[in-house]
């Protein structure tokens, strides 16, 4: 295929895939199965790899997140992104309607919209291309988060509008994305997000766009900032036009001719909000006519033509019948309230978090109390307070036990910790949770060995330690319920395959306190083998930038425990890999010409694929980025290098051909 044919095909595939993307993420009505989308995406990727200069900003391949930023740049909003005044009850809304009617001569029509609980952002399109995305900030100055917003698949990278247009909306995290993210954080012993709004804001303010790309954010556009030559006369027409341009608007908006219709809309969504798959915290009411909006104007802080009705926090009253204790993988004992079933925010709640003993004491919560509960972030049930005035005298004070409820060992409170902890390494509750963690996706990733199967194996006394997983036999598995020959064969094959995992997966799976998946990868790269890690000292660990005092102390102590030494010896004997299999830093790295350098690869090479070249460079201490800038040290150019080569020459970046690259490698990168 020559370059012109490739260019035509890339354009065609880009248009088709962007249309499929629009159907899936905006219309929620895909016209083709995922396999067709994936096949065309793979075809486009191969073409772009072969002809890198054909990669455009609107290509669907460019949504994975670019290189990390050093800091966010400031953005001045041409038209301020003002906040709205609040209404809390019917009278506030009637007062707003009265003021609006008094401020203009014509009858006032309203538009009601759901108030999405996320992060307010603006998107600027020039000549139909997305050129900038920014946070609201203080309303006048925001931050440039374009690279993060580009990862949201419901945001089109191009629209059919030649005029410069700035649109405004709310980026948010759907419920399923929020729950999945918090589950992952808890598995990594990280603090979970309190609510979807914080999760969305935290994701979009990451300096590494690849983090935002993994978190499955979404957006609804609801307004316009700067838009020259627009002939539209009402807000409702704007919403329709935004939809026509392929921008995702919330379909639940409604025109209302009277304040009574507005109140009906508010009442409906107050009841129906639990049935949405995203958070709303109120209703936004706007005067529909744009000329009337202009007549009504602004106060110093907010427009007079719009207001936000805020939902009251939804709470429920029920009886706390018991407090149940659970022991986690790290031995932390957590109290949970057992409740008479009650409906909150659309779901029936029977359990609620009490966090720790100090919180129970502080709130004076007793077994038998009538309690008020709500959902934190409208998702996670929590006890708000006990209704002391409803006590009958039969309520019982709760005392945390001195012994572990699972194994009877003494509970301890470590220095600077609120939680009580069981430190018995043979505690059955911890063993079971540790097994579930060991086989999980970010750890050893053993297909077919999920939480339910682990619990079944544990209850049948087939596994107690992670070494037992590798001793499982076909005949004993076949005796278990719901275990047929095919599923057993697949499971045993998956267990066998996991033996070949790289060291970092084993390290994370071991569940060393404070060591998440990222720290495990750092340790594996740095020390390369388990033998080396077992000899490591606290001082050695502190020399690694990513490792602080607590983690270093935890790791050093872990590898000194006799039980750990015995376990690792068992795993070696069972054939589990104890070596880092990723790219290892070269012993000559610091002497390498690539050490500390930023390299860009472009064009087609004869002897290397791009992933191979990248792996070699990183192994010699360099880093590979996707675009040329002032920070680029070397551009390695193959055939048909294109625009990156032109830019590198303008910036006077050192340009190598493939022969120079090959020669450097043959010399060990020196």
C-alpha positions in Angstrom: 0.0 0.0 0.0 1.4 3.4 -1.0 1.2 6.5 1.2 -1.8 8.0 -0.6 -3.8 4.7 -0.3 -2.8 4.6 3.4 -3.9 8.2 3.9 -7.3 7.5 2.3 -7.8 4.4 4.4 -6.8 6.1 7.7 -9.3 8.9 7.0 -12.0 6.4 6.3 -11.3 4.2 9.4 -11.1 7.3 11.6 -14.5 8.5 10.4 -16.1 5.1 10.8 -14.6 4.5 14.3 -15.5 7.9 15.6 -19.1 7.3 14.4 -19.1 3.9 16.2 -17.7 5.6 19.3 -20.5 8.2 19.1 -23.2 5.5 18.8 -21.8 3.6 21.8 -20.8 6.4 24.2 -23.2 9.2 23.4 -26.3 7.5 21.9 -25.9 4.3 23.9 -27.1 2.5 20.8 -24.2 0.7 19.0 -24.9 -0.5 15.5 -22.0 -3.1 15.4 -20.7 -5.7 17.9 -17.5 -4.9 19.8 -15.6 -7.4 17.7 -16.2 -5.3 14.5 -15.1 -2.1 16.4 -11.9 -3.9 17.7 -11.1 -5.3 14.2 -11.2 -1.8 12.6 -9.3 -0.2 15.5 -6.6 -2.8 15.0 -6.5 -2.1 11.3 -6.1 1.6 12.0 -3.3 1.1 14.5 -1.3 -1.0 12.1 -1.6 1.7 9.4 -0.6 4.4 11.9 2.4 2.4 13.0 3.4 1.9 9.3 2.8 5.6 8.5 3.3 7.6 11.8 2.9 11.0 10.1 -0.7 10.1 9.3 -1.7 10.1 13.0 -4.1 12.9 13.6 -5.3 14.5 16.8 -8.9 13.2 16.2 -7.8 9.6 15.6 -9.6 7.3 18.0 -6.2 5.7 18.8 -5.2 8.9 20.6 -7.5 8.5 23.6 -5.2 6.3 25.7 -3.5 9.3 27.3 -0.3 11.0 26.3 2.9 11.6 28.3 2.8 12.8 31.9 2.8 16.6 32.5 5.1 18.5 34.9 2.3 20.8 35.8 -1.1 22.2 34.6 -1.0 25.4 32.7 -3.4 28.2 33.6 -6.3 29.1 31.3 -8.2 32.4 31.3 -11.9 32.0 30.6 -13.0 34.6 28.0 -16.5 34.5 29.5 -16.4 33.7 33.3 -17.7 30.3 34.4 -19.9 31.6 37.3 -21.5 29.5 40.0 -25.2 29.5 40.5 -27.3 30.8 43.4 -29.0 28.0 45.4 -32.7 27.2 46.2 -33.5 24.8 48.9 -37.3 24.7 48.9 -40.5 25.5 47.0 -40.6 29.1 48.2 -37.0 29.8 47.0 -38.0 28.6 43.5 -41.2 30.7 43.5 -39.2 33.7 44.5 -36.7 33.1 41.7 -39.6 32.8 39.1 -41.1 36.0 40.5 -37.9 38.0 40.2 -37.3 36.7 36.7 -40.8 37.7 35.6 -40.4 41.2 37.1 -37.0 41.7 35.3 -38.4 41.3 31.7 -41.5 42.4 29.8 -42.3 39.1 28.0 -43.7 35.9 29.7 -40.8 33.7 31.0 -40.3 30.1 30.0 -37.9 27.9 31.9 -35.6 24.9 31.1 -35.0 22.4 33.8 -31.9 20.2 33.8 -30.4 17.6 36.1 -27.6 19.0 38.1 -24.7 16.5 37.6 -22.4 16.1 40.6 -19.0 16.1 38.9 -16.4 18.6 37.8 -17.3 21.6 35.7 -15.2 21.9 32.6 -15.0 23.9 29.3 -14.1 22.5 25.8 -12.9 24.7 23.0 -13.2 23.7 19.4 -11.5 25.6 16.6 -12.2 24.7 12.9 -14.0 21.7 14.3 -11.1 20.3 16.3 -10.9 20.0 20.1 -8.0 22.3 21.0 -8.4 22.9 24.7 -10.2 21.6 27.8 -10.1 23.4 31.1 -11.4 23.2 34.6 -13.7 25.9 36.0 -11.2 26.9 38.6 -12.2 30.1 40.3 -14.5 30.9 37.4 -12.1 33.3 35.8 -8.9 31.2 35.7 -8.9 27.4 35.3 -6.3 24.7 34.5 -5.6 23.2 31.1 -6.5 19.5 31.4 -6.9 18.9 27.7 -4.9 15.6 27.7 -7.1 14.2 30.4 -10.4 15.2 28.9 -9.3 13.7 25.5 -9.4 10.3 27.2 -13.2 10.6 27.8 -14.7 8.7 24.9 -18.0 10.6 24.9 -16.1 13.8 24.1 -15.7 14.1 20.3 -12.3 15.0 19.1 -13.8 16.8 16.2 -17.3 18.3 15.4 -18.9 19.8 12.3 -18.7 23.4 13.3 -16.2 25.8 11.6 -16.8 28.7 14.0 -14.8 28.7 17.2 -17.1 27.4 20.0 -16.5 26.9 23.7 -19.0 24.5 25.3 -19.4 23.8 29.0 -20.4 20.8 30.9 -19.9 18.4 33.8 -17.4 15.6 33.7 -18.5 12.8 36.0 -17.8 9.2 37.1 -20.7 6.7 36.6 -21.6 4.5 39.6 -20.1 1.3 38.1 -16.8 3.0 37.4 -16.7 4.5 41.0 -17.4 1.1 42.6 -14.7 -0.6 40.5 -12.2 2.1 41.3 -12.7 1.9 45.0 -12.6 -1.9 45.0 -9.2 -1.6 43.3 -8.0 1.0 45.8 -9.0 -1.2 48.7 -7.2 -4.1 47.2 -4.0 -2.0 47.0 -4.6 -0.8 50.6 -5.2 2.7 49.4 -7.7 5.2 50.7 -10.9 4.9 48.7 -12.7 7.9 47.3 -15.5 9.3 49.4 -17.9 9.8 46.5 -18.0 9.9 42.6 -17.5 13.6 42.5 -14.2 13.5 44.3 -13.2 10.5 42.2 -13.9 12.4 38.9 -12.1 15.5 40.1 -9.1 13.5 41.3 -8.9 11.6 38.0 -9.0 14.7 35.8 -6.3 16.5 37.9 -3.8 13.7 37.5 -0.6 14.8 35.8 -0.5 11.4 34.0 -3.4 11.2 31.5 -3.1 7.4 31.4 -4.6 7.3 34.9 -7.7 9.3 33.7 -7.9 7.0 30.7 -8.4 3.9 32.9 -11.2 5.4 35.0 -14.1 5.4 32.5 -15.3 8.9 33.0 -18.2 10.5 31.1 -19.6 14.0 30.4 -22.8 15.9 29.8 -22.6 19.3 28.0 -25.1 21.9 29.1 -24.1 25.3 27.9 -22.0 27.6 25.8 -19.3 30.2 26.6 -17.9 31.9 23.5 -19.7 31.2 20.2 -19.5 33.8 17.5 -22.3 34.2 14.9 -24.7 31.8 16.6 -28.2 32.6 15.4 -29.9 30.6 18.2 -32.3 32.5 20.4 -33.1 30.1 23.3 -31.2 27.8 25.6 -33.3 24.8 24.5 -32.2 25.5 20.9 -28.6 25.5 22.1 -29.1 22.1 23.7 -30.5 20.7 20.5 -27.7 22.2 18.4 -25.0 20.8 20.8 -26.6 17.3 20.3 -26.7 17.8 16.5 -22.9 18.6 16.6 -22.3 15.2 18.3 -21.8 16.6 21.8 -23.3 14.6 24.6 -26.2 16.3 26.3 -28.4 14.9 29.1 -31.6 13.8 27.6 -33.7 14.5 30.7 -34.0 18.3 30.3 -37.5 19.8 29.9 -39.1 23.1 28.9 -41.6 24.4 31.5 -44.0 27.2 30.9 -44.8 27.8 34.6 -43.2 27.5 38.0 -45.7 24.8 38.9 -44.3 22.7 36.0 -40.8 23.3 37.3 -41.9 22.1 40.8 -43.4 18.9 39.2 -40.1 18.2 37.5 -38.2 18.8 40.8 -40.6 16.4 42.6 -40.3 13.7 40.0 -36.5 13.7 40.0 -36.2 13.9 43.8 -37.9 10.5 43.8 -36.3 9.0 40.6 -32.7 10.0 41.1 -31.7 6.7 42.7 -32.5 5.0 39.3 -29.8 7.0 37.5 -26.4 5.4 36.9 -24.7 8.7 37.9 -24.9 11.2 40.7 -27.1 14.3 40.7 -27.3 16.7 43.6 -30.1 18.9 42.4 -31.9 20.6 39.5 -30.8 23.6 37.5 -33.5 26.0 36.3 -32.7 28.5 33.6 -34.7 31.2 31.8 -35.0 29.8 28.3 -35.0 33.0 26.2 -31.4 34.2 25.6 -32.5 37.9 25.2 -34.3 37.7 28.5 -31.1 36.2 30.1 -29.2 39.2 28.8 -31.9 41.6 30.3 -31.8 39.9 33.7 -28.0 40.0 33.8 -25.7 39.0 36.6 -25.0 39.7 40.3 -21.3 39.8 41.3 -21.2 36.0 41.8 -24.0 34.4 39.7 -26.5 34.9 36.9 -30.0 36.2 37.8 -31.5 34.0 35.0 -30.6 30.7 36.6 -30.7 28.9 39.9 -29.7 25.5 41.3 -32.3 23.7 43.5 -30.3 21.5 45.9 -31.7 18.1 47.0 -31.9 17.6 50.8 -29.6 14.9 52.0 -31.6 11.6 51.9 -31.6 9.9 55.3 -33.5 7.0 56.8 -34.3 5.8 60.3 -34.0 2.2 61.3 -32.9 0.0 64.2 -29.3 -1.2 64.7 -29.7 -4.8 65.8 -26.1 -5.9 66.1 -22.5 -5.0 65.4 -20.6 -7.6 63.4 -16.8 -7.8 63.2 -14.8 -8.7 60.1 -11.1 -9.4 59.9 -9.3 -8.1 56.7 -6.3 -9.4 54.9 -3.9 -7.2 56.9 -5.6 -8.2 60.2 -7.6 -5.0 60.7 -10.8 -5.7 62.6 -13.7 -3.6 61.2 -17.1 -3.2 62.9 -20.2 -3.2 60.7 -23.7 -2.2 61.8 -26.4 -4.8 61.2 -29.7 -3.0 60.5 -33.4 -3.7 60.1 -33.8 -3.5 56.3 -34.6 0.1 55.2 -34.7 1.8 51.8 -32.3 4.7 51.2 -31.7 6.4 47.9 -33.6 3.7 46.0 -31.8 0.6 47.5 -32.5 -1.6 50.5 -29.8 -1.3 53.2 -29.1 -3.9 55.8 -25.4 -3.2 56.7 -23.6 0.1 57.2 -20.0 1.0 58.0 -19.0 2.0 61.5 -15.3 2.4 60.5 -13.6 1.8 64.0 -14.1 1.8 67.7 -13.2 5.4 68.2 -16.1 6.5 65.9 -18.6 4.3 67.8 -17.4 5.9 71.1 -17.5 9.4 69.7 -21.0 9.0 68.4 -22.2 6.9 71.4 -23.7 4.3 69.1 -25.2 1.3 71.0 -26.7 -2.1 69.9 -30.5 -1.6 69.9 -30.3 2.1 69.0 -32.6 3.7 66.6 -30.2 5.3 64.1 -30.1 7.7 61.2 -28.3 6.4 58.2 -27.5 7.8 54.8 -25.3 6.9 51.8 -22.0 8.6 51.7 -21.8 10.0 48.2 -25.3 8.4 47.9 -23.6 5.0 47.4 -21.9 3.7 50.6 -24.2 3.3 53.6 -23.0 4.8 56.9 -24.5 5.5 60.3 -24.9 9.2 60.8 -26.0 9.3 64.5 -27.9 7.5 67.2 -31.3 8.9 68.1 -30.6 9.2 71.9 -34.1 10.6 72.5 -35.6 7.3 71.3 -33.7 5.1 73.8 -35.7 2.8 76.1 -32.9 1.7 78.4 -32.5 -1.7 76.8 -29.7 -0.6 74.5 -26.2 -2.1 75.0 -22.9 -0.3 74.8 -20.5 -1.9 72.4 -17.0 -2.9 73.4 -14.4 -4.1 70.9 -13.1 -7.5 72.0 -9.6 -8.1 73.3 -9.3 -11.1 71.1 -9.6 -11.7 67.3 -13.1 -12.9 66.5 -11.6 -15.3 63.9 -8.7 -16.9 65.7 -8.8 -15.8 69.4 -5.4 -14.1 69.3 -4.8 -10.9 71.2 -5.8 -7.7 69.2 -3.3 -4.8 69.3 -3.4 -1.2 68.3 -0.2 -0.3 66.5 1.4 3.1 67.0 -0.4 6.0 65.3 -3.3 3.7 64.2 -6.9 4.0 65.1 -7.8 0.4 64.1 -7.3 -2.7 66.2 -5.4 -5.4 64.4 -4.8 -9.2 64.7 -1.2 -9.9 64.2 -1.4 -13.7 64.1 -0.1 -14.8 60.7 -2.1 -18.0 61.0 -5.4 -16.3 61.5 -8.0 -18.1 59.2 -9.8 -14.9 58.3 -6.5 -13.2 57.2 -5.4 -16.4 55.4 -8.7 -16.5 53.4 -8.5 -12.8 52.5 -4.9 -13.2 51.6 -5.7 -16.1 49.2 -8.3 -14.0 47.5 -5.8 -11.2 47.1 -3.1 -13.5 45.8 -5.2 -14.8 42.9 -6.7 -11.4 42.0 -6.1 -9.7 38.6 -3.4 -7.3 39.7 -1.5 -10.1 41.6 -1.1 -13.6 40.1 -4.2 -13.3 37.9 -5.4 -16.9 38.1 -8.4 -17.3 35.8 -11.2 -19.4 37.3 -10.0 -18.9 40.9 -12.2 -16.1 42.1 -13.4 -15.3 45.6 -16.2 -17.9 45.7 -13.9 -20.7 44.6 -11.3 -19.7 47.1 -13.8 -19.7 49.9 -15.0 -23.1 48.8 -11.5 -24.5 48.7 -10.7 -23.0 52.1 -13.9 -24.4 53.7 -13.1 -27.8 52.3 -9.6 -27.6 53.8 -7.9 -27.9 50.4 -6.0 -24.6 50.7 -4.8 -22.7 53.7 -1.6 -21.0 52.3 -0.8 -19.8 48.8 1.6 -22.7 48.4 -1.4 -25.0 48.7 -2.9 -23.6 45.5 0.0 -25.1 43.6 -0.6 -28.5 45.2 -4.2 -28.9 44.1 -5.0 -32.2 42.4 -7.6 -32.9 39.8 -9.2 -35.8 41.6 -9.9 -33.7 44.8 -11.2 -30.7 42.7 -13.6 -33.0 40.8 -15.3 -33.9 44.1 -16.4 -30.3 44.7 -19.8 -28.9 43.8 -20.0 -27.1 40.4 -16.6 -28.5 39.3 -16.8 -30.4 36.1 -13.8 -31.9 34.3 -13.4 -29.1 31.8 -13.5 -26.3 34.4 -11.0 -28.3 36.6 -8.6 -28.7 33.6 -8.9 -25.0 32.8 -8.3 -24.1 36.4 -5.2 -26.3 36.8 -3.9 -24.9 33.5 -4.3 -21.3 34.8 -2.5 -22.2 38.0 0.4 -23.7 36.1 0.6 -20.7 33.8 0.8 -18.3 36.8 4.0 -19.9 37.8 5.7 -18.0 35.0 4.5 -14.6 36.1 7.1 -11.9 36.6 8.4 -11.2 40.1 6.3 -8.0 40.6 3.0 -10.0 40.5 4.2 -12.4 43.1 5.4 -9.6 45.3 2.1 -7.8 45.1 0.3 -11.1 45.7 2.2 -11.8 48.9 0.3 -8.9 50.5 3.3 -7.1 52.1 1.9 -4.2 54.1 2.0 -0.9 52.2 3.3 -2.5 49.0 0.8 -1.9 46.2 1.2 -3.0 42.6 3.3 0.0 41.7 5.7 -0.4 44.6 6.0 -4.1 43.8 7.0 -3.3 40.2 9.6 -0.8 41.5 11.1 -3.4 43.9 11.2 -6.1 41.2 12.9 -3.8 38.7 15.4 -2.6 41.3 16.4 -6.0 42.9 15.5 -8.3 40.0 15.3 -11.5 42.1 13.6 -12.7 45.2 17.0 -13.8 46.6 18.2 -10.2 46.4 15.1 -8.9 48.0 15.4 -11.3 50.9 18.9 -9.9 51.7 17.7 -6.2 51.4 18.1 -3.9 54.4 16.0 -1.0 55.6 18.8 1.4 54.5 18.9 -0.2 51.0 15.2 0.4 50.6 15.3 4.0 51.6 17.7 4.8 48.7 14.8 4.1 46.3 12.9 7.3 45.7 9.4 5.8 45.7 9.9 4.0 49.1 9.4 5.8 52.3 10.1 5.0 56.0 7.0 2.9 56.7 7.1 0.8 53.5 10.9 0.2 53.9 10.4 -0.9 57.5 7.5 -3.2 56.5 9.4 -4.8 53.7 12.6 -5.4 55.7 10.7 -6.9 58.6 8.6 -9.1 56.3 11.5 -10.9 54.7 13.1 -11.6 58.1 10.1 -13.6 59.4 10.7 -17.3 59.5 7.2 -18.1 58.2 7.9 -16.0 55.1 11.3 -17.6 54.5 9.6 -21.1 54.7 6.8 -20.0 52.4 9.2 -18.6 49.8 11.2 -21.8 49.9 8.0 -23.8 49.3 7.1 -21.7 46.4 10.6 -22.1 44.8 10.3 -25.9 45.2 6.9 -25.7 43.5 8.4 -24.0 40.5 7.1 -20.4 40.9 9.3 -17.9 39.1 11.2 -15.6 41.4 12.8 -13.3 38.8 11.8 -10.0 37.2 10.9 -10.8 33.6 10.4 -7.2 32.4 13.0 -4.8 30.9 16.0 -4.9 33.3 18.1 -1.8 33.7 21.5 -2.4 32.1 24.6 -2.5 34.2 26.0 0.0 31.8 23.0 2.2 31.9 24.7 5.2 33.5 27.4 5.1 30.9 24.9 4.8 28.1 24.4 7.6 25.6 20.6 7.0 26.2 20.8 7.4 30.0 18.5 10.2 31.2 17.7 11.2 27.6 14.3 11.7 26.1 14.0 9.8 22.7 11.3 10.0 20.0 10.9 7.3 17.4 9.4 8.1 14.0 9.1 6.5 10.6 9.4 2.9 9.6 12.5 1.0 10.6 13.9 -2.0 8.7 15.4 -4.0 11.5 13.3 -3.0 14.6 9.6 -2.7 15.4 8.8 0.3 17.5 8.1 -1.7 20.7 11.5 -3.4 20.3 13.3 -0.1 19.9 11.5 1.3 22.9 12.4 -1.7 25.1 16.0 -1.4 24.1 16.2 2.3 24.9 14.4 2.0 28.2 16.7 -0.9 29.1 19.7 1.5 28.5 18.2 4.1 30.8 16.4 6.3 28.3 12.7 7.2 28.0 10.6 7.2 24.9 7.9 9.8 24.3 5.5 10.2 21.4 6.0 13.8 20.4 8.9 16.1 19.7 9.4 19.1 22.0 12.2 21.2 23.4 12.8 18.5 25.9 13.6 15.9 23.2 17.3 14.9 23.1 17.3 12.5 20.1 14.9 11.7 17.3 15.5 8.3 15.7 14.0 8.5 12.2 13.2 5.7 9.9 11.7 5.9 6.4 8.8 8.4 5.8 9.6 10.2 9.0 7.3 13.1 8.2 6.3 16.0 10.5 8.2 14.9 13.6 11.4 15.1 11.6 10.6 18.6 10.4 9.8 19.7 13.9 13.0 18.1 15.3 15.1 19.9 12.7 13.4 23.3 13.6 14.2 22.7 17.3 17.7 21.6 16.4 17.2 18.2 18.0 19.9 15.6 17.4 18.5 13.3 14.6 19.7 9.7 14.1 19.0 7.3 11.3 18.5 3.6 12.0 22.1 2.8 11.2 23.3 5.1 13.9 20.8 3.6 16.4 22.0 0.1 15.6 25.6 1.1 16.0 25.0 2.6 19.4 23.3 -0.6 20.5 26.1 -2.8 19.3 28.5 -0.6 21.3 26.3 -1.3 24.4 24.7 2.1 24.2 28.0 3.8 25.0 
